[in-house]
Amino acid sequence: MTVSNESATATTNEESTNEQRLSTADLATGADKTPVERQSADRADSGRQPDSERREALFPGTEAQGFQGRWSEIQVAFVDEPRQSVEKADALVAEVMQRLAQVFADERSRLEQQWDRGEDTDTEALRQSLRRYRSFFDRLLSM
């Protein structure tokens, strides 16, 4: 009896999560629901050499490992449920993109709060911020 109740609860939780899931299509649409203009090519060879510097971590702590673990689960589930796996993959990619945008927005907000208080922001802190932006930007363009 307990197993069926747990199963029903899990199904209900999954259904409510599916209703709230963000998709990559949601991210590709602007706030005014106008689709973002597509570029002529998805991948462009910029002729750059790979960045030899250490890449900056994009997520704090073990957050990236959590995303990687979820991705592995999606791949394993593909054999039994390919359509659901693709839907989950899309939702996970959208979640990672949204979380990444939040990480950068939080960092920008911290800097702006310092500026609003009239505090000088340490040049080293600004340099580190710029390095994270550059690392992320380079990764986006190398895809």
C-alpha positions as CSV (number, residue, x, y, z in Angstrom):
1,M,0.0,0.0,0.0
2,T,2.8,2.4,0.9
3,V,4.5,1.8,-2.4
4,S,1.5,2.9,-4.4
5,N,1.0,6.0,-2.3
6,E,4.6,6.9,-2.8
7,S,4.3,6.2,-6.5
8,A,1.2,8.4,-6.8
9,T,3.0,11.2,-4.9
10,A,6.0,11.0,-7.1
11,T,3.8,11.1,-10.2
12,T,1.9,14.1,-8.8
13,N,5.2,15.9,-8.0
14,E,6.6,15.2,-11.4
15,E,3.4,16.4,-13.1
16,S,3.5,19.7,-11.2
17,T,7.2,20.1,-12.0
18,N,6.5,19.5,-15.7
19,E,3.9,22.3,-15.6
20,Q,6.5,24.7,-14.2
21,R,9.5,23.6,-16.2
22,L,11.3,26.2,-18.3
23,S,12.3,25.1,-21.8
24,T,15.0,26.4,-24.1
25,A,12.2,27.8,-26.3
26,D,11.2,30.0,-23.3
27,L,14.7,31.3,-23.1
28,A,14.9,31.9,-26.9
29,T,11.9,34.2,-26.6
30,G,12.4,37.7,-25.2
31,A,10.4,39.3,-22.4
32,D,7.9,40.5,-25.0
33,K,7.5,37.0,-26.3
34,T,9.2,37.9,-29.6
35,P,11.6,35.2,-30.8
36,V,15.3,36.0,-30.6
37,E,16.7,36.5,-34.1
38,R,18.6,33.4,-35.3
39,Q,22.1,33.8,-36.6
40,S,23.0,32.6,-40.1
41,A,25.2,29.9,-38.7
42,D,24.9,28.0,-35.4
43,R,28.7,27.4,-35.3
44,A,31.2,29.8,-36.6
45,D,34.9,29.1,-36.7
46,S,36.5,32.2,-35.3
47,G,40.0,31.0,-36.0
48,R,40.9,31.3,-32.3
49,Q,43.3,29.1,-30.6
50,P,41.9,27.3,-27.5
51,D,42.3,29.4,-24.4
52,S,45.4,28.1,-22.6
53,E,44.4,29.8,-19.3
54,R,42.6,27.9,-16.6
55,R,38.8,28.3,-17.1
56,E,36.9,30.0,-14.4
57,A,34.2,28.0,-12.6
58,L,30.8,29.2,-13.7
59,F,28.9,27.7,-10.8
60,P,29.7,27.9,-7.1
61,G,30.6,24.8,-5.1
62,T,29.4,21.5,-6.3
63,E,26.5,22.8,-8.3
64,A,28.1,21.9,-11.6
65,Q,28.5,18.3,-10.4
66,G,24.8,18.2,-9.6
67,F,23.9,19.3,-13.1
68,Q,26.3,16.7,-14.5
69,G,24.8,13.9,-12.4
70,R,21.3,14.8,-13.6
71,W,22.6,14.8,-17.2
72,S,24.0,11.3,-16.7
73,E,20.6,10.1,-15.4
74,I,18.9,11.5,-18.5
75,Q,21.3,9.8,-20.8
76,V,20.8,6.4,-19.0
77,A,17.1,6.8,-19.2
78,F,17.1,7.4,-23.0
79,V,17.2,3.7,-23.8
80,D,13.8,3.1,-22.0
81,E,12.2,6.5,-22.6
82,P,13.8,8.5,-25.4
83,R,11.1,11.2,-25.7
84,Q,10.9,11.9,-22.0
85,S,14.7,12.0,-21.9
86,V,14.8,14.6,-24.6
87,E,12.2,16.6,-22.8
88,K,14.2,16.4,-19.6
89,A,17.4,17.3,-21.4
90,D,15.7,20.4,-22.8
91,A,14.4,21.4,-19.3
92,L,17.9,20.8,-17.7
93,V,19.6,22.9,-20.4
94,A,17.1,25.7,-19.8
95,E,17.6,25.4,-16.0
96,V,21.4,25.6,-16.4
97,M,21.1,28.6,-18.7
98,Q,18.7,30.4,-16.3
99,R,20.9,29.6,-13.3
100,L,24.0,30.8,-15.1
101,A,22.3,34.1,-15.9
102,Q,21.4,34.4,-12.2
103,V,25.0,33.8,-11.2
104,F,26.2,36.7,-13.4
105,A,23.2,38.9,-12.4
106,D,24.1,38.3,-8.7
107,E,27.7,39.2,-9.3
108,R,26.7,42.4,-11.1
109,S,24.3,43.3,-8.4
110,R,27.0,43.0,-5.7
111,L,29.2,45.3,-7.7
112,E,26.4,47.8,-8.3
113,Q,25.6,47.9,-4.5
114,Q,29.2,48.8,-3.8
115,W,29.1,51.5,-6.4
116,D,25.8,52.9,-5.1
117,R,27.3,53.2,-1.6
118,G,30.1,55.2,-3.1
119,E,32.6,52.5,-2.4
120,D,35.5,51.9,-4.7
121,T,35.5,48.4,-6.0
122,D,38.8,46.7,-5.6
123,T,40.5,46.4,-9.0
124,E,41.3,42.8,-8.3
125,A,37.6,42.0,-7.7
126,L,36.8,43.7,-11.0
127,R,39.6,41.8,-12.8
128,Q,38.2,38.5,-11.5
129,S,34.7,39.4,-12.7
130,L,36.0,40.3,-16.1
131,R,37.9,37.0,-16.2
132,R,34.7,35.1,-15.5
133,Y,32.9,37.0,-18.2
134,R,35.7,36.4,-20.7
135,S,35.9,32.7,-19.8
136,F,32.2,32.3,-20.3
137,F,32.1,34.3,-23.5
138,D,35.0,32.3,-25.0
139,R,33.2,29.1,-24.1
140,L,30.0,30.3,-25.8
141,L,31.8,31.2,-29.0
142,S,33.8,28.0,-29.1
143,M,30.7,25.8,-29.3
